[in-house]
Amino acid sequence: LEGKNMIMQAYGEITDEKVVPLNLKSSGDNTFEIIISEKENIKESQRIYLHDNLTGEYFNLTKGDAYQFGSEAGVFKNRLEIVFQSE
């Protein structure tokens, strides 16, 4: 992949232990929102959480609300992850 950021579009079976890391690149002090815009082949009852490793918060994305957060400039490879169970 030559060090380039890539997007994964498919995953195997969802389990409670599955963790999908997200990369974040911010050009400065900015505010961001993350929301589920579309789900495909996922049961309606499946819970999907955004885990913010900086704050420790688990945010339930399946409720239809956006997770809002701020970030300083930089590339963050370990701050955010999608998980399938809360704390």
N, C-alpha and C positions, 0 to 999 in steps of 0.2 A: 504493500500500500504506500510505500515510499514516504511515510510520515504524514500523509494527508488525512484529513477528517473524512470519514465515510458515514453513510446512513444505512442502517440495517432495517430492512422492511419486513422481515419475517422471522419468527422464533418458533421453537418447538413448544411442546406442551407447557401450559402455565401451571406452576406449582407455587405453594406458599413460600418456598425457599428461593425462587427465581429473583434475580436482581438485574436490572437493565441500567447500566451507568449512562449518564448524560453528560456531554461536554458543554461547557458554557464559555463563550468568548465575549468579553465586554470591552468596548473601546474607551469607556470612561465611567463616571458615576452615573449609572442608569437604573431605571426601574423596568422590570420585566414581568410578563404574565405567561403562565403555562396553563393550557386548558386542553381537554380532549375534544378535538373537532370531529373525529370519525373513529368508529370501531368496526373491525371486520373479523368475523369468525370468533367472537368473544361472547360468552354467555352473558345475558343481561344481569344476572345475579353476581357476576364476577366483580369483586372490589379491586380498584386500582388506586394506588397511593403514590404520591410524590414524597420522597424522603429527602429533606434538606439536611445534609450532614453538618452544615455550619450551625444551624439553630437547633437541630435535633427534632424538628417538627415532622410529623406525618400528616399529609394533607390528602383527603379523600377526593380524588379527581372524578369519581363516578357520580358525584352530586351535581355536576354541571357548572360548578363555579371555577373561576380561575385562581390559581395560586399566584400571588403577587409578592415580589421581593426586589430588593435593591442589590447592586453589586458595584464594586469598584472596578477599575480597569484591570484586565488580565485574562489569562486562560485558566479555567478551573475544570479539572478532570475528575475530581472526587467530591464535589459539593452536592450534586443532585443525582438521584437515582429513582427509577420506577420500581416499586415493589408491590406485592400482592397480598400483603397482610400488614396490619398496623403494628405498632410497637408491641 
